[in-house]
Amino acid sequence: MVNITINDKPVVVKEGTTIMDAASSAGVYIPHLCFLKEINEIGACRLCCVEVEGEDKLIPACDNVVSEGMKIITNSPRVRSACRTNLQLIMSEHDGKCTNCTRNQNCQLQKLASDFNLLNSRYEKNFKLQKFETWNNDFPIIRDAAKCVQCMRCIQICDKVQSMKIWDLIGTGSRTRVGISRNVSIEKTDCTMCGQCITHCPVGALHEREDIGRVVSAIENPDLITVVQIAPAVRAAWGEEFGLTEKESSVNRLAACLKKIGVDYVFDSCFSADLTIMEEGTEFLERKKNGDLDEFPMFTSCCPGWINFVKSEFPEFKAQLSTAKSPQQMFGSVTKNYFAKKIGVAASKICCISIMPCTAKKGECELPSMKNHNGIKDVDFVLTTREVVKLIKSERIFPKEIEEVPFDSILQKYTGAAVIFGTTGGVMEAALRTAAYVVTSKNPEPNAFDSLHTAEITKEKPWRDSIISLPIGDVSVAVVNGLGNARKLCEALLRKEVKYDFVEVMACPGGCVGGGGQPINCEDIEMAGTRSKILHNLDSNMPIRYSHENQDVKELYNDLLQAPLSHKSEELLHVNH
């Protein structure tokens, strides 16, 4: 242990602790902008500088460790003056049009400027270099280079967590800036569209392509019937920006908000999550029985970020991907080919809108493979959780004052197994509940596979695995989240160090609950764990917890699909990646 003083207060911390963490443990806040714990600790912004007795210069708190007897002052006149100057210099290279910025009222730079009472800047604005950067505004992820503050958080999150290295420092000397690796256009990179760079950018330099205007136009079009689906992970996060409690931020209250906006029908993607399990689970059992998994496992296909990753990084695994469409796309297909007939309208009159925790979903719905033979898209538009929050606010709707409403009928019912799709391990748990039933004709205990989300992981083995005993033999499964961890698992599979039958992969840390389209926490608190607990609590309190017991799914098979993997199911619910 190390004895130090911070602002004349004695503090005892472990050896190797940074000044930033030591101050935090003592309840002392040190301003920062570029800092991301264990990811970006480089002292680039110089806003976390502190005064240390015996040191001539101020030193950054984020990347310097404490030593015995160190005396630290975090808020001396010298420190305050330096921080104000550094902050003004940063602001001089930032296009601060706050009123129409996507991060207005949720921007770390804006908050710091307010905290330091910087009403005026003494430095002339200078972001000419950034303005020369062009961007494809049709791409799901948008970058405004003139807002970039060179904090390098996007570089580090993409490298250290997602292992994709899409972002890098380009240029030299005074021309150095953050840009795309190898200085190519974004559509020519292997970007998976996961959106983690967005959620970890402290300002509005990165954001999703805004589709709110197009959605509102569709809602207001009297010739279109708007059908909205809400993804499982959205219910765990949408209420955060409204200050709602877990109980208040129910998915049925969100449905009520959408109805008030003018949406014709609101459904839950959990319905199609249950449908996905019927198709994907059956596919797994068939491929296992046929010996298709003797060398490599079958991989889940719910996450488009993961699909993009496989295509660019591990094309040898493309054939191992489940052919089942994601719940989003299955829902769209069922809406246009089943629900439309039920209400007596043409598929072309249906506008299917998804509320997703994900930016990659915007890219997924535009794939040529996600259209039918008439060129009609399964899903027309995708709004992120952040976008639907903005839409609700723009319509001057106050969720606390809204009474909950039930989802519309026909595609209404869902199970606890579907709810946990939104968190890492959930798809696998749901699939195993149904797979076990298919081969034994008995439901396993719903919590029998909890280890897939509770077991400890290590740096060397950042995934969870288990062996499930079934009458068809032992089934080895694994669950991994975050593309950097997925890369390690894929490499281990190729080296034959591990062997699995079925693997679930989620591109974002924590799964969809930590998705690139989820609300951004301005305090850099990772919310995936909290949101995951919400989903598991909902699952445990559901009256039905097995996808194969969903009555609306059963009715869909009776009316249209006949059985999992039937010719009709293959036509509507499966795709060649």
C-alpha positions in Angstrom: 0.0 0.0 0.0 1.1 3.6 -0.7 0.4 6.6 1.6 -0.2 9.9 -0.2 -2.1 13.2 0.4 -4.6 14.7 -2.0 -5.6 18.3 -1.3 -4.1 17.8 2.3 -6.3 14.7 2.8 -4.4 11.5 3.7 -5.2 8.7 1.3 -4.0 5.0 1.2 -4.1 3.2 -2.1 -2.5 0.1 -3.7 0.9 0.4 -5.4 0.5 1.1 -9.1 -2.7 3.2 -8.7 -2.9 6.2 -11.0 -3.3 9.6 -9.5 -6.7 9.7 -11.3 -8.0 6.6 -9.6 -6.5 7.6 -6.2 -8.3 10.9 -6.4 -11.5 9.1 -7.4 -11.2 6.8 -4.4 -10.9 9.8 -2.1 -14.0 11.4 -3.6 -12.0 14.0 -5.5 -13.1 14.7 -9.1 -10.3 15.5 -11.7 -11.6 17.0 -15.0 -10.8 14.9 -18.1 -11.8 14.5 -21.7 -9.7 11.9 -23.4 -9.5 9.4 -20.5 -11.1 6.0 -20.8 -10.1 3.7 -18.0 -7.7 0.9 -19.2 -8.4 1.9 -22.8 -7.2 5.5 -23.3 -4.9 6.6 -20.6 -2.5 8.8 -22.6 -2.9 12.3 -21.1 -3.7 13.8 -24.6 -6.1 16.5 -23.5 -4.0 17.7 -20.5 -7.2 18.6 -18.6 -6.4 16.2 -15.8 -3.1 17.9 -14.9 -2.3 18.2 -11.2 0.4 19.8 -9.1 2.8 17.4 -7.3 5.1 18.7 -4.6 8.7 18.6 -5.8 7.8 18.5 -9.5 8.4 21.7 -11.6 5.8 20.9 -14.2 2.2 19.9 -13.9 1.6 16.2 -14.6 -1.4 14.4 -16.0 -3.3 12.3 -13.5 -4.5 9.6 -15.8 -1.2 8.1 -16.8 1.0 8.7 -13.8 1.0 6.4 -10.7 1.3 7.4 -7.1 4.5 7.0 -5.0 5.0 6.9 -1.3 4.6 10.3 0.4 3.4 12.0 -2.8 1.6 15.3 -2.1 -1.0 16.2 -4.8 -3.0 19.3 -5.3 -5.8 19.0 -7.8 -7.3 22.5 -7.8 -4.6 25.1 -7.1 -4.7 28.4 -9.0 -1.9 27.1 -11.2 -3.8 24.0 -12.1 -7.1 25.9 -12.8 -5.3 28.3 -15.0 -3.6 25.6 -17.0 -6.8 23.6 -17.4 -8.7 26.6 -18.6 -6.0 27.4 -21.2 -5.9 23.8 -22.4 -9.7 23.7 -22.6 -9.8 26.9 -24.6 -7.2 25.5 -27.0 -9.3 22.4 -27.5 -12.4 24.5 -28.1 -10.5 26.6 -30.7 -10.3 23.4 -32.9 -13.9 22.4 -32.3 -16.8 23.5 -34.4 -19.0 24.4 -31.4 -22.4 24.7 -33.0 -24.0 23.2 -29.9 -27.7 24.1 -30.5 -28.0 21.8 -33.5 -25.4 19.2 -32.5 -26.5 15.6 -31.9 -24.7 15.7 -28.5 -26.3 18.9 -27.2 -26.8 18.6 -23.4 -24.9 15.3 -23.4 -21.5 16.5 -24.5 -18.5 16.2 -22.2 -16.7 19.2 -23.8 -19.9 21.3 -23.4 -20.1 20.3 -19.7 -16.5 21.1 -19.1 -16.8 24.5 -20.7 -19.8 25.2 -18.4 -18.0 23.9 -15.3 -15.0 26.2 -16.0 -17.4 29.1 -16.9 -15.8 29.6 -20.3 -18.1 32.1 -21.9 -15.6 33.3 -24.4 -12.5 31.9 -26.0 -9.3 33.9 -26.3 -8.1 31.8 -29.3 -9.3 32.1 -32.9 -11.2 29.1 -34.2 -9.1 26.8 -36.4 -10.5 23.7 -37.9 -9.7 24.3 -41.6 -7.9 21.0 -42.1 -10.8 19.0 -40.9 -13.3 20.7 -43.2 -11.5 19.3 -46.2 -12.5 15.8 -45.2 -15.5 14.4 -47.2 -17.9 11.8 -45.9 -20.5 9.5 -47.4 -23.6 10.6 -45.6 -25.4 7.4 -46.7 -23.1 5.3 -44.5 -24.7 4.3 -41.1 -22.0 6.0 -39.2 -21.4 9.7 -39.8 -18.2 11.7 -38.9 -18.0 15.5 -38.5 -14.3 16.1 -38.6 -14.7 19.7 -37.6 -16.0 18.6 -34.2 -13.2 16.2 -33.5 -11.0 17.2 -30.5 -8.2 14.6 -31.2 -8.9 12.8 -28.0 -8.1 9.5 -29.8 -10.8 7.5 -27.9 -12.3 6.2 -31.2 -8.9 5.0 -32.2 -8.3 3.1 -28.9 -11.8 1.6 -28.6 -11.7 0.3 -32.2 -8.2 -1.1 -31.7 -8.1 -2.4 -28.1 -11.7 -3.5 -27.7 -12.9 -4.3 -31.3 -9.5 -5.0 -32.9 -10.5 -3.5 -36.2 -8.2 -0.5 -36.4 -10.5 1.6 -38.6 -9.3 4.9 -37.0 -5.8 6.2 -36.9 -3.7 9.4 -36.7 -3.0 10.7 -40.1 -0.9 13.6 -41.3 2.3 15.0 -39.7 3.3 17.9 -37.4 0.6 20.5 -37.1 -1.4 18.7 -39.8 -1.8 15.6 -37.5 -5.4 14.6 -37.0 -7.7 11.7 -36.4 -8.9 10.0 -39.6 -9.4 6.7 -41.3 -6.5 4.3 -41.4 -4.7 4.4 -44.7 -6.7 7.6 -45.5 -9.4 5.8 -47.5 -13.1 6.4 -47.6 -15.1 4.7 -44.8 -17.1 2.4 -47.2 -13.7 1.0 -48.5 -12.7 -0.1 -45.0 -13.7 -3.2 -43.1 -15.8 -1.2 -40.6 -18.3 -3.5 -39.0 -20.6 -0.5 -38.2 -20.7 -1.6 -34.5 -20.9 2.0 -33.4 -18.6 1.7 -30.4 -16.6 4.7 -31.7 -19.8 6.7 -31.4 -20.7 5.7 -27.8 -17.1 6.5 -26.7 -16.7 9.8 -28.5 -17.0 12.6 -25.9 -18.3 15.1 -28.4 -20.5 15.1 -31.5 -17.7 14.2 -34.0 -19.3 10.7 -34.5 -23.0 9.8 -34.7 -25.3 7.5 -36.5 -27.0 8.5 -39.8 -30.1 10.3 -38.7 -33.3 8.7 -40.1 -35.8 10.4 -37.9 -37.0 12.7 -40.7 -37.7 9.8 -43.1 -39.6 7.9 -40.4 -41.7 10.9 -39.5 -42.5 11.4 -43.2 -43.6 7.7 -43.4 -45.8 8.1 -40.3 -47.5 11.2 -41.8 -48.0 9.5 -45.2 -51.7 8.5 -45.4 -50.9 5.9 -48.1 -48.6 3.9 -45.8 -49.3 1.7 -42.8 -46.4 2.1 -40.3 -45.4 -1.0 -38.3 -42.8 -0.6 -35.6 -40.8 -3.4 -33.8 -38.9 -2.8 -30.6 -35.8 -4.8 -29.9 -35.3 -6.6 -26.6 -32.3 -4.4 -25.4 -34.2 -1.2 -26.1 -36.5 -1.7 -23.1 -33.5 -1.7 -20.7 -32.1 1.6 -21.9 -34.7 4.0 -23.5 -35.9 5.4 -20.2 -32.4 6.5 -19.0 -32.5 9.9 -20.7 -36.0 10.6 -19.3 -34.9 9.8 -15.7 -37.4 6.9 -15.6 -37.2 4.1 -13.1 -36.9 0.5 -14.3 -40.7 0.0 -13.7 -41.6 3.3 -15.4 -39.5 2.6 -18.5 -41.5 -0.5 -19.5 -41.6 -1.5 -23.2 -45.4 -1.0 -23.1 -44.9 2.7 -22.1 -42.5 3.1 -25.1 -45.2 1.5 -27.3 -47.7 4.1 -25.9 -45.3 6.9 -26.9 -45.0 5.6 -30.4 -48.8 5.3 -30.7 -49.1 8.9 -29.6 -46.7 9.9 -32.3 -48.9 8.3 -34.9 -47.6 4.8 -35.6 -50.3 2.4 -36.7 -49.0 -0.8 -35.2 -46.4 -1.5 -32.5 -44.9 -5.0 -32.0 -42.1 -6.4 -30.0 -39.1 -7.9 -31.8 -39.2 -10.5 -29.0 -41.8 -12.3 -31.1 -39.3 -12.8 -33.9 -36.6 -13.6 -31.4 -38.7 -16.6 -30.4 -39.2 -17.4 -34.1 -35.4 -17.1 -34.6 -34.8 -19.7 -31.9 -37.2 -22.1 -33.7 -35.3 -21.8 -36.9 -31.8 -21.4 -35.6 -32.1 -24.1 -33.0 -33.6 -26.6 -35.5 -30.8 -25.7 -37.9 -28.2 -26.4 -35.3 -29.6 -29.9 -34.4 -29.8 -30.8 -38.2 -26.2 -29.7 -38.8 -25.0 -31.5 -35.7 -26.8 -34.7 -36.8 -25.4 -34.4 -40.3 -21.8 -34.0 -39.2 -21.5 -30.5 -40.5 -20.0 -29.3 -37.2 -17.3 -32.0 -36.8 -14.5 -29.5 -37.5 -15.9 -26.0 -36.8 -19.0 -24.8 -34.9 -22.2 -23.2 -36.2 -22.2 -19.5 -35.3 -25.2 -17.4 -34.5 -26.3 -14.8 -37.1 -28.3 -12.4 -35.1 -25.7 -9.7 -34.9 -24.9 -7.8 -38.2 -21.7 -6.4 -36.8 -20.4 -9.9 -36.2 -21.6 -10.9 -39.7 -19.6 -8.0 -41.2 -16.6 -9.1 -39.1 -16.7 -12.7 -40.3 -16.9 -11.6 -44.0 -13.8 -9.4 -43.7 -11.7 -11.1 -41.1 -12.5 -14.8 -41.1 -14.1 -15.6 -44.5 -13.3 -19.3 -43.9 -16.1 -19.3 -41.3 -18.8 -17.9 -43.6 -20.2 -21.3 -44.3 -20.5 -21.9 -40.5 -22.8 -19.0 -40.0 -26.4 -19.9 -39.3 -28.5 -19.1 -42.4 -31.3 -17.8 -40.1 -32.0 -14.1 -40.6 -31.7 -11.8 -37.5 -34.9 -11.2 -35.5 -35.1 -7.8 -37.0 -35.2 -9.1 -40.6 -37.4 -12.1 -39.7 -39.9 -9.7 -38.2 -39.9 -7.5 -41.4 -40.3 -10.5 -43.6 -43.3 -11.8 -41.5 -44.8 -8.4 -41.5 -44.7 -8.0 -45.3 -45.7 -11.6 -46.1 -48.0 -12.6 -43.3 -49.3 -9.6 -41.3 -50.1 -7.6 -44.5 -52.4 -10.4 -45.7 -54.0 -10.7 -42.3 -55.0 -7.0 -42.4 -55.8 -7.2 -46.2 -53.2 -4.8 -47.6 -50.4 -5.1 -50.1 -46.8 -5.6 -48.8 -45.8 -2.4 -50.6 -48.2 -0.4 -48.4 -46.4 -1.5 -45.2 -43.6 0.6 -43.9 -41.6 -1.5 -41.4 -39.6 0.5 -38.8 -37.2 -1.0 -36.3 -36.2 0.5 -33.0 -32.7 -1.0 -32.4 -29.8 -0.7 -29.9 -27.5 -1.0 -32.9 -26.0 1.1 -35.7 -25.1 -2.0 -37.8 -28.8 -2.7 -38.2 -29.1 0.4 -40.4 -26.7 -1.4 -42.8 -28.3 -4.8 -42.4 -31.7 -3.7 -43.6 -30.2 -2.2 -46.8 -28.5 -5.4 -47.9 -29.7 -6.7 -51.3 -30.2 -10.1 -49.7 -32.8 -8.6 -47.3 -35.3 -7.9 -50.1 -37.9 -10.3 -51.6 -38.1 -11.2 -55.3 -40.1 -8.0 -56.0 -37.4 -5.9 -54.5 -39.4 -5.1 -51.4 -37.2 -4.6 -48.3 -38.0 -6.7 -45.2 -37.3 -3.6 -43.0 -37.6 0.0 -44.4 -36.0 2.1 -41.7 -34.0 1.6 -38.5 -33.9 4.1 -35.6 -31.4 3.6 -32.8 -32.5 3.9 -29.2 -31.0 7.4 -29.1 -33.0 8.4 -32.2 -36.3 7.2 -30.7 -35.6 9.2 -27.6 -35.0 12.3 -29.7 -38.2 11.6 -31.6 -40.2 11.4 -28.4 -38.7 14.6 -27.1 -39.3 16.4 -30.4 -43.0 15.5 -30.3 -43.2 17.0 -26.8 -44.3 13.7 -25.3 -43.5 13.2 -21.6 -43.4 9.4 -21.0 -44.1 9.7 -17.2 -47.5 11.1 -18.1 -48.3 8.3 -20.6 -50.3 5.2 -19.7 -49.0 1.9 -20.9 -50.7 0.2 -23.8 -50.5 -3.5 -24.9 -48.8 -4.5 -28.2 -51.0 -5.0 -31.2 -52.4 -8.5 -31.8 -51.3 -11.3 -34.2 -47.6 -10.8 -33.6 -48.0 -10.0 -30.0 -46.8 -12.8 -27.7 -43.2 -13.4 -26.6 -41.3 -15.4 -24.0 -38.6 -14.8 -21.4 -36.2 -16.6 -23.7 -36.7 -13.8 -26.3 -36.1 -11.0 -23.8 -32.6 -12.1 -23.0 -31.6 -11.9 -26.7 -30.5 -8.4 -25.8 -27.6 -9.5 -23.6 -24.5 -11.7 -24.1 -25.3 -15.4 -23.7 -29.0 -14.8 -24.1 -29.3 -16.2 -27.6 -27.5 -19.4 -26.6 -29.5 -19.8 -23.4 -32.7 -19.4 -25.4 -31.6 -21.9 -28.1 -30.5 -24.5 -25.6 -33.8 -24.3 -23.7 -35.6 -25.2 -26.9 -33.0 -27.6 -28.3 -33.1 -29.6 -25.1 -36.9 -29.8 -25.4 -36.8 -30.9 -29.1 -34.5 -33.9 -28.3 -36.0 -34.9 -24.9 -39.6 -33.7 -25.2 -39.1 -32.2 -21.7 -38.3 -28.6 -20.8 -35.0 -28.1 -19.0 -34.9 -25.9 -16.0 -35.0 -22.3 -17.4 -31.9 -21.4 -15.3 -30.0 -24.5 -16.3 -27.6 -22.5 -18.6 -27.0 -19.5 -16.4 -23.3 -20.1 -16.4 -23.2 -18.8 -20.0 -23.7 -15.3 -18.6 -22.3 -15.7 -15.0 -19.0 -17.6 -15.4 -15.8 -15.7 -15.0 -13.7 -14.8 -18.0 -10.0 -14.1 -18.3 -7.8 -12.1 -20.5 -6.3 -15.3 -22.0 -9.8 -16.8 -22.5 -12.3 -14.0 -22.8 -15.3 -16.2 -23.5 -17.6 -18.5 -21.6 -18.2 -22.1 -22.5 -20.1 -25.2 -21.3 -20.8 -28.8 -22.2 -24.5 -29.7 -22.4 -25.5 -33.4 -22.2 -28.3 -34.3 -24.5 -29.5 -37.7 -25.9 -27.8 -36.8 -29.2 -24.5 -36.6 -27.3 -22.6 -33.9 -25.5 -22.9 -30.5 -27.0 -20.1 -28.0 -26.4 -21.1 -24.3 -26.7 -19.4 -21.0 -26.2 -20.5 -17.4 -25.8 -18.3 -14.3 -26.6 -19.0 -10.5 -26.8 -16.8 -7.8 -28.2 -15.0 -8.2 -31.6 -11.5 -8.3 -30.1 -12.6 -11.2 -27.9 -14.3 -12.8 -30.9 -11.1 -12.6 -32.9 -9.2 -14.4 -30.1 -11.9 -17.2 -30.1 -11.8 -17.5 -33.9 -8.0 -17.8 -33.9 -8.1 -20.4 -31.2 -10.6 -22.4 -33.2 -8.4 -22.2 -36.3 -5.4 -23.3 -34.3 -7.5 -26.3 -33.0 -6.8 -25.2 -29.4 -10.6 -25.4 -28.7 -13.5 -27.3 -30.2 -17.2 -26.2 -30.0 -20.4 -27.2 -31.7 -22.3 -23.9 -31.3 -21.0 -20.4 -30.7 -22.9 -17.2 -30.0 -21.1 -13.9 -30.9 -22.2 -10.4 -30.1 -20.1 -7.6 -31.6 -20.6 -5.1 -28.8 -19.2 -5.5 -25.3 -22.0 -6.9 -23.1 -24.1 -7.7 -26.2 -26.9 -5.5 -27.6 -27.4 -3.8 -24.2 -24.0 -2.2 -24.8 -24.8 -1.6 -28.5 -23.6 1.3 -30.6 -27.1 2.8 -30.8 -27.8 2.9 -27.0 -27.9 6.1 -24.9 -24.5 7.6 -24.2 -23.5 8.0 -20.6 -21.7 11.4 -20.3 -19.9 10.2 -17.2 -18.3 7.3 -19.0 -20.1 4.7 -16.9 -20.5 1.5 -18.8 -24.2 0.5 -18.5 -24.2 -2.9 -20.2 -24.1 -4.8 -16.9 -27.0 -2.8 -15.4 -29.1 -3.2 -18.5 -28.3 -6.9 -18.7 -29.6 -7.5 -15.2 -32.9 -5.8 -16.2 -33.4 -8.3 -19.0 -32.6 -11.3 -16.9 -35.0 -10.1 -14.2 -37.7 -9.7 -16.9 -37.0 -13.2 -18.1 -37.2 -14.7 -14.7 -40.6 -13.0 -14.1 -42.2 -14.1 -17.5 -45.0 -16.6 -17.3 -43.5 -18.5 -20.3 -39.7 -18.8 -20.7 -39.4 -21.2 -23.7 -39.6 -20.0 -27.3 -41.3 -23.2 -28.5 -44.3 -22.4 -26.2 -45.0 -19.0 -27.9 -48.6 -19.4 -29.1 -48.4 -16.7 -31.8 -45.3 -18.4 -33.2 -47.2 -21.7 -33.3 -50.0 -20.0 -35.1 -47.6 -18.6 -37.7 -46.3 -22.1 -38.4 -49.8 -23.4 -38.7 -51.0 -20.7 -41.0 -47.9 -20.1 -43.2 -44.6 -21.7 -42.4 -45.6 -25.3 -41.6 -42.4 -26.2 -39.7 -38.9 -24.9 -39.0 -36.6 -25.2 -42.0 -39.6 -25.9 -44.3 -39.5 -24.6 -47.9 -41.5 -21.5 -46.9 -39.4 -20.9 -43.8 -36.2 -21.1 -46.0 -37.7 -18.7 -48.4 -38.8 -16.0 -45.9 -36.6 -16.5 -42.9 -33.2 -17.6 -44.1 -30.4 -16.0 -46.2 -27.1 -16.9 -47.8 -24.5 -14.7 -46.2 
